Every structure is written in structure tokens, then in C-alpha cells.
């Protein structure tokens, strides 16, 4: 039992103090953040909010992957009350707020399936509340934290729900389940005895996590028990794998694999590993690759490639478009300083591999992503923000662009960030598509993203829980220090 109790006190004192102050803000001043957009939709006391009507737009049907023209919808409170052809729009209540969106496009709020809201930010002396508005400004209305201490995660989830006008929804994950000496000591959790797994999983369930994540040092005997106990409680299990092979994890019932490496690294024939720069030239159409991909399809395993972080990892110092991206100025200066310190580290660790091989290696990761999609493996869209130059919120737009660059249709890229990610969270009944009864998390665009995926950047307004949010105003809430 002592192992379980340590879960709640695994954070250092400084992080606890900062997050306790954050929690006080939630309960003592939940309306204090200066968002201009709140005023348009905040009801007066004891009076229900007016209906919000979005009239005559083109909607993205994320289930079918198509745009549907001439549609209107009614939002009542935080939920979608009605969706249908504009010509069939019901008579509107007298006080309804109406937005005429002729020529505009509406997509479901985007979901980032791979973020860390404590890890890395601690090193930069930043708390996540300082940058959460960046996600909404980029149309990201929900995030899946994929490995952090649970106590600060819980505080951030509460903070987010107290400030829907400026924060995305936060879905929680366990710390990284690892071997005896966790790779990441700040967010790792050593689990080596299968007998203690049930109590650990039960503790995580009580904290409200939706996902358990296994990391590189997890052994199969522990992984099997994690999967078994998680599924008993309706939780998803994902993995950034190492000792536990993808083949074994898939056979044992894992739900999701994190990073393209969690597939790529397990389809490399032994003889190929002896070839210099083999990752840049490896044949992906081999029996071992085909067998693993077939099993992923048959067992409905999700894969979250996180191409953005790998592009930065491999090509950071070669790409001014990454390390000198003007959008980076939107992030707090402390985070940018930390990112720039990484550049020196990567310069030392990548200079031994010529650039041409590193470019080809990343292209292999994109090639494998396309193979997975064509085979029928459900892809998620995640970023690993705030890793090196992986900008909160806006990096998800980059991830969708990299999917399309790899060969996916724009509609499939959008599905990965909407309905697929909602499935990974077991939130299909609440999020991921524009349907009556679902939460009103939407993005209004001025151009069609299925015609050009870069149009997902042409954001006019974001709606979170039925509240209209203005991107420019959201960015003013982000700490620049």
C-alpha cells in the first residue's frame, strides 16, 4: 500500500507549491482572467444562457470524412442542440445570438493526443496555466496529457474546467510506468512486480486518469497485468515501448502505441541493423513489417506517430523553418530559452550523421505512417509538446500538415485529430464530431481544410463549451516572460 500512497507525493516541493497556488486561483477567482470573449456568452446569474446559432456554414462530418454544405446548428449551453440543413433551421428564440457563417467552414474542436503539461515545463520554471490559452488559439479544444504526476494533472484539469473560455479540456494519464530505474525520474513510476499492479491501477482510476502509459523499461510480465487491470476498469493502455516489444504488447491487448518508433523499431531485421545508416534506407515491405501491421489492424490498435517531434529531433539545426519559426515568439521566453539550449545538445549528437541520411530517415517515418493508414490502422494526431520547438497548440497543425505531406488525404488528417482522438479518450459520445447532444467544441475557419490542410490555420473563432473565443484575445493571455 505504501507504493500507492507515494503516487500522491511524488512531486518536488517547488512544483507542489506552485500548483497549490494554481488550485487556489481556481476556487477563489475563477472569473478573474481577462478574456474579452467571455462577456458575449456568459449568462447573468440565475438566467440560462441564450442559444447560439451558427447559420449557413459548411460542416466537416468527421465520421464520413466529408464536408457538408448549407448547414446550421444551434448551441444551447455547452452542448449542440440541433444540426441540419439551413433551410430546415427551426424558429429561433427571441434572444438567440446568431452568427451568419455563409462561406465559412466549421470543424470539430481539435484534440492533441500527446502532450505533457508538467514534464519539461518544470525545467523551464513554467506552470501550464501560463500557456494553456495557446492551445485554444490554435483550435485545440482538448488535450490528452500522456504522462505526468497525477496530482498536478488533477489541478490543471480542474483549472481548465473553471476557465473554459481560455483553456482546453485536460484528460489525464498515469505517470510513465517503467522499470526499476525509470528513464524519466521526474515523471516515471517504477513497477517491477505484477502483484502490485492492481493496487496501482486502482489508485490511478480513483484519480480520474483515462489512460495508463507504459514506458521503455516495462517488462512483459508487468505490461500484461497493466493491460488486464486497466481493461477491467475501462481504461485505455498505451505505450512508448522498449523492452516490451510491439509484437508482444499487441498480442497482449494494448490499445495504442506512442510515436512512430514504437512500430518502426520492431520491424528492423537483425541483419539490417549491421548496415550503416540503415534507418534511412530500410525496406518497409518485409514479412516482419507486414505481420506487425496486419496484427495492428486486426486488433484495432491505435498508433500516434508524433511526426512533428521526430522532425525536430532529427533536423532541428538544419531547419530554420523550425528553429526560427515566427510562431515560436508566441511561447513564453523561458520555454524558448530552454528550446535553444537543446540546439547545442543536438548539434553535438547529430553531426556524426550526414544531413542527407537524417532527411531520408524522417521520410521513412512518413512512409511508414502512410503504410499504416493505407492498411487501415487508426492514426491519432499528437505532438509531444512542449518538447524542443514543439509549440503548444500550433504544433498540432504542423502534425496534420506532415500527415498530408506523407500522403494522407486532408480529410483523414482531420479525422485523426477529431473522431480518432475522441475514440482514444473514450469520448466519442461527447467529442470529435458535430452532432446533437455533443459538447460544443468547434473551430470556425475562413477556408476549406479538406481542399488544403494549411487552411486549418485560417481560424476565425473557436468555440469551447458553447463559449466564443477569439484567437487574438487568447494569445494576449499567454505569458511572454
Buried (B, 14 or more C-beta within 10 A) or exposed (E): EEBBEEBEEBBEEEBBEBBEEBBEBBEEEEEEBEBBBBEBBEEEEEEEBBBBBBBBBBBBBBBEBEBBEBBBBBBBBBBBBBBBEBEEBEEBEEEBBBBEBEEBBBBBBBBBBBBBBBBBBBEBEBBBBBBBBBBBBBBBBBBBBBBBBBBBBBBBBBBBBBBBBBBBBBBBBBBBBBBEEBBBEBBBBBBBEBEBBBEBBBBBBEBEBBBBBBBBBBBBEBBBBBBBBBBEBEBBBBBBBBBBBBBBBBEBBBBBBBBBBBBBBBBBBEEBEEEEBBBBEBEBEBEBBBEBBEBBBEEEBBBBBBBBBBBBBBBBBBBEEBBEBEBBEBBBEBBBEBBEEBBEEBEEEBEEBEEEBBBBBBEBBBBBBBBBBEEEBBBBBBBBBBBBBBBBBBBBBBBBBBBBBBBBBBBBBBBBBBBBBBBBBBBBEBBBBBBEEBBBBBBBBEBBBBEBBBBBBBBBBBBBBBBBBBBEBBBBBBBEE
